[in-house]
Amino acid sequence: MFGTLFLKECRQIGKSIVYYVFVACLLGFFLSQLGAKSWTR
């Protein structure tokens, strides 16, 4: 039962635009930190 509820919740989150905005911001921050690190080498 827990597995089915978990998958159902994941599908609902995957359809949410807020989730994709959050992932895009997280990816942007991650890449900006990697970019800053590679410039200082």
mmCIF file as Biopython writes it, N, C-alpha, C and O atoms, coordinates in Angstrom:
data_model
#
loop_
_atom_site.group_PDB
_atom_site.id
_atom_site.type_symbol
_atom_site.label_atom_id
_atom_site.label_alt_id
_atom_site.label_comp_id
_atom_site.label_asym_id
_atom_site.label_entity_id
_atom_site.label_seq_id
_atom_site.pdbx_PDB_ins_code
_atom_site.Cartn_x
_atom_site.Cartn_y
_atom_site.Cartn_z
_atom_site.occupancy
_atom_site.B_iso_or_equiv
_atom_site.auth_seq_id
_atom_site.auth_asym_id
_atom_site.pdbx_PDB_model_num
ATOM 1   N N  . MET A ? 1  ? 0.832  -1.195 0.000   1.0 0.0 1  A 1 
ATOM 2   C CA . MET A ? 1  ? 0.000  0.000  0.000   1.0 0.0 1  A 1 
ATOM 3   C C  . MET A ? 1  ? 0.871  1.250  0.000   1.0 0.0 1  A 1 
ATOM 4   O O  . MET A ? 1  ? 0.575  2.222  -0.695  1.0 0.0 1  A 1 
ATOM 5   N N  . PHE A ? 2  ? 1.942  1.219  0.781   1.0 0.0 2  A 1 
ATOM 6   C CA . PHE A ? 2  ? 2.812  2.390  0.836   1.0 0.0 2  A 1 
ATOM 7   C C  . PHE A ? 2  ? 3.430  2.675  -0.527  1.0 0.0 2  A 1 
ATOM 8   O O  . PHE A ? 2  ? 3.531  3.832  -0.938  1.0 0.0 2  A 1 
ATOM 9   N N  . GLY A ? 3  ? 3.845  1.618  -1.231  1.0 0.0 3  A 1 
ATOM 10  C CA . GLY A ? 3  ? 4.475  1.771  -2.543  1.0 0.0 3  A 1 
ATOM 11  C C  . GLY A ? 3  ? 3.539  2.403  -3.558  1.0 0.0 3  A 1 
ATOM 12  O O  . GLY A ? 3  ? 3.955  3.259  -4.339  1.0 0.0 3  A 1 
ATOM 13  N N  . THR A ? 4  ? 2.278  1.986  -3.554  1.0 0.0 4  A 1 
ATOM 14  C CA . THR A ? 4  ? 1.331  2.543  -4.522  1.0 0.0 4  A 1 
ATOM 15  C C  . THR A ? 4  ? 1.029  4.002  -4.213  1.0 0.0 4  A 1 
ATOM 16  O O  . THR A ? 4  ? 0.919  4.826  -5.121  1.0 0.0 4  A 1 
ATOM 17  N N  . LEU A ? 5  ? 0.894  4.319  -2.933  1.0 0.0 5  A 1 
ATOM 18  C CA . LEU A ? 5  ? 0.654  5.717  -2.561  1.0 0.0 5  A 1 
ATOM 19  C C  . LEU A ? 5  ? 1.861  6.587  -2.887  1.0 0.0 5  A 1 
ATOM 20  O O  . LEU A ? 5  ? 1.712  7.731  -3.318  1.0 0.0 5  A 1 
ATOM 21  N N  . PHE A ? 6  ? 3.049  6.043  -2.680  1.0 0.0 6  A 1 
ATOM 22  C CA . PHE A ? 6  ? 4.271  6.780  -2.980  1.0 0.0 6  A 1 
ATOM 23  C C  . PHE A ? 6  ? 4.369  7.074  -4.477  1.0 0.0 6  A 1 
ATOM 24  O O  . PHE A ? 6  ? 4.691  8.195  -4.870  1.0 0.0 6  A 1 
ATOM 25  N N  . LEU A ? 7  ? 4.092  6.069  -5.313  1.0 0.0 7  A 1 
ATOM 26  C CA . LEU A ? 7  ? 4.130  6.275  -6.758  1.0 0.0 7  A 1 
ATOM 27  C C  . LEU A ? 7  ? 3.073  7.266  -7.226  1.0 0.0 7  A 1 
ATOM 28  O O  . LEU A ? 7  ? 3.324  8.074  -8.120  1.0 0.0 7  A 1 
ATOM 29  N N  . LYS A ? 8  ? 1.891  7.201  -6.620  1.0 0.0 8  A 1 
ATOM 30  C CA . LYS A ? 8  ? 0.823  8.139  -6.970  1.0 0.0 8  A 1 
ATOM 31  C C  . LYS A ? 8  ? 1.235  9.567  -6.633  1.0 0.0 8  A 1 
ATOM 32  O O  . LYS A ? 8  ? 0.993  10.486 -7.415  1.0 0.0 8  A 1 
ATOM 33  N N  . GLU A ? 9  ? 1.844  9.753  -5.495  1.0 0.0 9  A 1 
ATOM 34  C CA . GLU A ? 9  ? 2.302  11.077 -5.077  1.0 0.0 9  A 1 
ATOM 35  C C  . GLU A ? 9  ? 3.421  11.570 -5.995  1.0 0.0 9  A 1 
ATOM 36  O O  . GLU A ? 9  ? 3.453  12.748 -6.351  1.0 0.0 9  A 1 
ATOM 37  N N  . CYS A ? 10 ? 4.333  10.685 -6.379  1.0 0.0 10 A 1 
ATOM 38  C CA . CYS A ? 10 ? 5.420  11.066 -7.288  1.0 0.0 10 A 1 
ATOM 39  C C  . CYS A ? 10 ? 4.882  11.498 -8.639  1.0 0.0 10 A 1 
ATOM 40  O O  . CYS A ? 10 ? 5.402  12.442 -9.234  1.0 0.0 10 A 1 
ATOM 41  N N  . ARG A ? 11 ? 3.861  10.831 -9.132  1.0 0.0 11 A 1 
ATOM 42  C CA . ARG A ? 11 ? 3.253  11.221 -10.411 1.0 0.0 11 A 1 
ATOM 43  C C  . ARG A ? 11 ? 2.614  12.603 -10.313 1.0 0.0 11 A 1 
ATOM 44  O O  . ARG A ? 11 ? 2.720  13.404 -11.241 1.0 0.0 11 A 1 
ATOM 45  N N  . GLN A ? 12 ? 1.950  12.886 -9.188  1.0 0.0 12 A 1 
ATOM 46  C CA . GLN A ? 12 ? 1.331  14.199 -9.013  1.0 0.0 12 A 1 
ATOM 47  C C  . GLN A ? 12 ? 2.385  15.290 -8.918  1.0 0.0 12 A 1 
ATOM 48  O O  . GLN A ? 12 ? 2.200  16.376 -9.466  1.0 0.0 12 A 1 
ATOM 49  N N  . ILE A ? 13 ? 3.484  15.019 -8.233  1.0 0.0 13 A 1 
ATOM 50  C CA . ILE A ? 13 ? 4.571  15.995 -8.120  1.0 0.0 13 A 1 
ATOM 51  C C  . ILE A ? 13 ? 5.207  16.217 -9.487  1.0 0.0 13 A 1 
ATOM 52  O O  . ILE A ? 13 ? 5.552  17.347 -9.835  1.0 0.0 13 A 1 
ATOM 53  N N  . GLY A ? 14 ? 5.363  15.145 -10.267 1.0 0.0 14 A 1 
ATOM 54  C CA . GLY A ? 14 ? 5.953  15.247 -11.588 1.0 0.0 14 A 1 
ATOM 55  C C  . GLY A ? 14 ? 5.143  16.098 -12.549 1.0 0.0 14 A 1 
ATOM 56  O O  . GLY A ? 14 ? 5.696  16.642 -13.504 1.0 0.0 14 A 1 
ATOM 57  N N  . LYS A ? 15 ? 3.859  16.221 -12.317 1.0 0.0 15 A 1 
ATOM 58  C CA . LYS A ? 15 ? 2.988  17.039 -13.163 1.0 0.0 15 A 1 
ATOM 59  C C  . LYS A ? 15 ? 2.957  18.494 -12.720 1.0 0.0 15 A 1 
ATOM 60  O O  . LYS A ? 15 ? 2.384  19.338 -13.407 1.0 0.0 15 A 1 
ATOM 61  N N  . SER A ? 16 ? 3.562  18.792 -11.591 1.0 0.0 16 A 1 
ATOM 62  C CA . SER A ? 16 ? 3.497  20.136 -11.022 1.0 0.0 16 A 1 
ATOM 63  C C  . SER A ? 16 ? 4.545  21.054 -11.648 1.0 0.0 16 A 1 
ATOM 64  O O  . SER A ? 16 ? 5.705  20.665 -11.785 1.0 0.0 16 A 1 
ATOM 65  N N  . ILE A ? 17 ? 4.150  22.252 -12.022 1.0 0.0 17 A 1 
ATOM 66  C CA . ILE A ? 17 ? 5.072  23.228 -12.598 1.0 0.0 17 A 1 
ATOM 67  C C  . ILE A ? 17 ? 6.037  23.750 -11.529 1.0 0.0 17 A 1 
ATOM 68  O O  . ILE A ? 17 ? 7.169  24.116 -11.845 1.0 0.0 17 A 1 
ATOM 69  N N  . VAL A ? 18 ? 5.605  23.785 -10.290 1.0 0.0 18 A 1 
ATOM 70  C CA . VAL A ? 18 ? 6.463  24.251 -9.202  1.0 0.0 18 A 1 
ATOM 71  C C  . VAL A ? 18 ? 7.675  23.335 -9.049  1.0 0.0 18 A 1 
ATOM 72  O O  . VAL A ? 18 ? 8.777  23.804 -8.763  1.0 0.0 18 A 1 
ATOM 73  N N  . TYR A ? 19 ? 7.476  22.046 -9.236  1.0 0.0 19 A 1 
ATOM 74  C CA . TYR A ? 19 ? 8.571  21.084 -9.152  1.0 0.0 19 A 1 
ATOM 75  C C  . TYR A ? 19 ? 9.629  21.380 -10.200 1.0 0.0 19 A 1 
ATOM 76  O O  . TYR A ? 19 ? 10.823 21.364 -9.901  1.0 0.0 19 A 1 
ATOM 77  N N  . TYR A ? 20 ? 9.200  21.651 -11.428 1.0 0.0 20 A 1 
ATOM 78  C CA . TYR A ? 20 ? 10.151 21.922 -12.502 1.0 0.0 20 A 1 
ATOM 79  C C  . TYR A ? 20 ? 10.869 23.252 -12.295 1.0 0.0 20 A 1 
ATOM 80  O O  . TYR A ? 20 ? 12.043 23.377 -12.646 1.0 0.0 20 A 1 
ATOM 81  N N  . VAL A ? 21 ? 10.193 24.235 -11.739 1.0 0.0 21 A 1 
ATOM 82  C CA . VAL A ? 21 ? 10.846 25.510 -11.412 1.0 0.0 21 A 1 
ATOM 83  C C  . VAL A ? 21 ? 11.904 25.283 -10.340 1.0 0.0 21 A 1 
ATOM 84  O O  . VAL A ? 21 ? 13.006 25.823 -10.434 1.0 0.0 21 A 1 
ATOM 85  N N  . PHE A ? 22 ? 11.583 24.494 -9.329  1.0 0.0 22 A 1 
ATOM 86  C CA . PHE A ? 22 ? 12.532 24.188 -8.268  1.0 0.0 22 A 1 
ATOM 87  C C  . PHE A ? 22 ? 13.752 23.452 -8.813  1.0 0.0 22 A 1 
ATOM 88  O O  . PHE A ? 22 ? 14.886 23.778 -8.459  1.0 0.0 22 A 1 
ATOM 89  N N  . VAL A ? 23 ? 13.522 22.461 -9.671  1.0 0.0 23 A 1 
ATOM 90  C CA . VAL A ? 23 ? 14.630 21.707 -10.260 1.0 0.0 23 A 1 
ATOM 91  C C  . VAL A ? 23 ? 15.496 22.617 -11.127 1.0 0.0 23 A 1 
ATOM 92  O O  . VAL A ? 23 ? 16.721 22.504 -11.104 1.0 0.0 23 A 1 
ATOM 93  N N  . ALA A ? 24 ? 14.882 23.512 -11.886 1.0 0.0 24 A 1 
ATOM 94  C CA . ALA A ? 24 ? 15.636 24.435 -12.732 1.0 0.0 24 A 1 
ATOM 95  C C  . ALA A ? 24 ? 16.494 25.370 -11.878 1.0 0.0 24 A 1 
ATOM 96  O O  . ALA A ? 24 ? 17.651 25.623 -12.215 1.0 0.0 24 A 1 
ATOM 97  N N  . CYS A ? 25 ? 15.947 25.880 -10.788 1.0 0.0 25 A 1 
ATOM 98  C CA . CYS A ? 25 ? 16.718 26.747 -9.890  1.0 0.0 25 A 1 
ATOM 99  C C  . CYS A ? 25 ? 17.860 25.974 -9.241  1.0 0.0 25 A 1 
ATOM 100 O O  . CYS A ? 25 ? 18.977 26.483 -9.152  1.0 0.0 25 A 1 
ATOM 101 N N  . LEU A ? 26 ? 17.598 24.779 -8.798  1.0 0.0 26 A 1 
ATOM 102 C CA . LEU A ? 26 ? 18.626 23.947 -8.185  1.0 0.0 26 A 1 
ATOM 103 C C  . LEU A ? 26 ? 19.744 23.648 -9.176  1.0 0.0 26 A 1 
ATOM 104 O O  . LEU A ? 26 ? 20.923 23.712 -8.827  1.0 0.0 26 A 1 
ATOM 105 N N  . LEU A ? 27 ? 19.376 23.324 -10.397 1.0 0.0 27 A 1 
ATOM 106 C CA . LEU A ? 27 ? 20.356 23.052 -11.437 1.0 0.0 27 A 1 
ATOM 107 C C  . LEU A ? 27 ? 21.161 24.308 -11.775 1.0 0.0 27 A 1 
ATOM 108 O O  . LEU A ? 27 ? 22.368 24.240 -12.005 1.0 0.0 27 A 1 
ATOM 109 N N  . GLY A ? 28 ? 20.476 25.456 -11.800 1.0 0.0 28 A 1 
ATOM 110 C CA . GLY A ? 28 ? 21.169 26.715 -12.063 1.0 0.0 28 A 1 
ATOM 111 C C  . GLY A ? 28 ? 22.192 27.044 -10.989 1.0 0.0 28 A 1 
ATOM 112 O O  . GLY A ? 28 ? 23.314 27.441 -11.301 1.0 0.0 28 A 1 
ATOM 113 N N  . PHE A ? 29 ? 21.818 26.885 -9.739  1.0 0.0 29 A 1 
ATOM 114 C CA . PHE A ? 29 ? 22.759 27.138 -8.652  1.0 0.0 29 A 1 
ATOM 115 C C  . PHE A ? 29 ? 23.926 26.162 -8.699  1.0 0.0 29 A 1 
ATOM 116 O O  . PHE A ? 29 ? 25.073 26.546 -8.472  1.0 0.0 29 A 1 
ATOM 117 N N  . PHE A ? 30 ? 23.634 24.902 -8.994  1.0 0.0 30 A 1 
ATOM 118 C CA . PHE A ? 30 ? 24.681 23.887 -9.060  1.0 0.0 30 A 1 
ATOM 119 C C  . PHE A ? 30 ? 25.669 24.204 -10.178 1.0 0.0 30 A 1 
ATOM 120 O O  . PHE A ? 30 ? 26.882 24.144 -9.977  1.0 0.0 30 A 1 
ATOM 121 N N  . LEU A ? 31 ? 25.146 24.541 -11.353 1.0 0.0 31 A 1 
ATOM 122 C CA . LEU A ? 31 ? 26.025 24.847 -12.480 1.0 0.0 31 A 1 
ATOM 123 C C  . LEU A ? 31 ? 26.812 26.136 -12.257 1.0 0.0 31 A 1 
ATOM 124 O O  . LEU A ? 31 ? 27.958 26.250 -12.692 1.0 0.0 31 A 1 
ATOM 125 N N  . SER A ? 32 ? 26.200 27.104 -11.580 1.0 0.0 32 A 1 
ATOM 126 C CA . SER A ? 32 ? 26.933 28.344 -11.315 1.0 0.0 32 A 1 
ATOM 127 C C  . SER A ? 32 ? 28.084 28.098 -10.342 1.0 0.0 32 A 1 
ATOM 128 O O  . SER A ? 32 ? 29.135 28.729 -10.457 1.0 0.0 32 A 1 
ATOM 129 N N  . GLN A ? 33 ? 27.897 27.200 -9.397  1.0 0.0 33 A 1 
ATOM 130 C CA . GLN A ? 33 ? 28.966 26.876 -8.481  1.0 0.0 33 A 1 
ATOM 131 C C  . GLN A ? 33 ? 30.071 26.089 -9.186  1.0 0.0 33 A 1 
ATOM 132 O O  . GLN A ? 33 ? 31.254 26.325 -8.936  1.0 0.0 33 A 1 
ATOM 133 N N  . LEU A ? 34 ? 29.702 25.176 -10.047 1.0 0.0 34 A 1 
ATOM 134 C CA . LEU A ? 34 ? 30.690 24.427 -10.800 1.0 0.0 34 A 1 
ATOM 135 C C  . LEU A ? 34 ? 31.444 25.356 -11.759 1.0 0.0 34 A 1 
ATOM 136 O O  . LEU A ? 34 ? 32.653 25.222 -11.944 1.0 0.0 34 A 1 
ATOM 137 N N  . GLY A ? 35 ? 30.718 26.291 -12.359 1.0 0.0 35 A 1 
ATOM 138 C CA . GLY A ? 35 ? 31.340 27.232 -13.268 1.0 0.0 35 A 1 
ATOM 139 C C  . GLY A ? 35 ? 32.340 28.118 -12.539 1.0 0.0 35 A 1 
ATOM 140 O O  . GLY A ? 35 ? 33.418 28.399 -13.063 1.0 0.0 35 A 1 
ATOM 141 N N  . ALA A ? 36 ? 31.991 28.559 -11.334 1.0 0.0 36 A 1 
ATOM 142 C CA . ALA A ? 36 ? 32.892 29.400 -10.549 1.0 0.0 36 A 1 
ATOM 143 C C  . ALA A ? 36 ? 34.129 28.601 -10.145 1.0 0.0 36 A 1 
ATOM 144 O O  . ALA A ? 36 ? 35.236 29.139 -10.109 1.0 0.0 36 A 1 
ATOM 145 N N  . LYS A ? 37 ? 33.944 27.324 -9.844  1.0 0.0 37 A 1 
ATOM 146 C CA . LYS A ? 37 ? 35.054 26.492 -9.424  1.0 0.0 37 A 1 
ATOM 147 C C  . LYS A ? 37 ? 36.015 26.225 -10.589 1.0 0.0 37 A 1 
ATOM 148 O O  . LYS A ? 37 ? 37.233 26.216 -10.411 1.0 0.0 37 A 1 
ATOM 149 N N  . SER A ? 38 ? 35.458 26.011 -11.768 1.0 0.0 38 A 1 
ATOM 150 C CA . SER A ? 38 ? 36.318 25.701 -12.914 1.0 0.0 38 A 1 
ATOM 151 C C  . SER A ? 38 ? 37.096 26.932 -13.381 1.0 0.0 38 A 1 
ATOM 152 O O  . SER A ? 38 ? 38.172 26.792 -13.961 1.0 0.0 38 A 1 
ATOM 153 N N  . TRP A ? 39 ? 36.568 28.140 -13.136 1.0 0.0 39 A 1 
ATOM 154 C CA . TRP A ? 39 ? 37.275 29.356 -13.559 1.0 0.0 39 A 1 
ATOM 155 C C  . TRP A ? 39 ? 38.508 29.613 -12.686 1.0 0.0 39 A 1 
ATOM 156 O O  . TRP A ? 39 ? 39.474 30.231 -13.133 1.0 0.0 39 A 1 
ATOM 157 N N  . THR A ? 40 ? 38.466 29.136 -11.445 1.0 0.0 40 A 1 
ATOM 158 C CA . THR A ? 40 ? 39.594 29.431 -10.525 1.0 0.0 40 A 1 
ATOM 159 C C  . THR A ? 40 ? 40.735 28.452 -10.666 1.0 0.0 40 A 1 
ATOM 160 O O  . THR A ? 40 ? 41.768 28.639 -10.023 1.0 0.0 40 A 1 
ATOM 161 N N  . ARG A ? 41 ? 40.602 27.424 -11.469 1.0 0.0 41 A 1 
ATOM 162 C CA . ARG A ? 41 ? 41.695 26.446 -11.625 1.0 0.0 41 A 1 
ATOM 163 C C  . ARG A ? 41 ? 42.867 27.047 -12.319 1.0 0.0 41 A 1 
ATOM 164 O O  . ARG A ? 41 ? 43.872 26.369 -12.533 1.0 0.0 41 A 1 
#
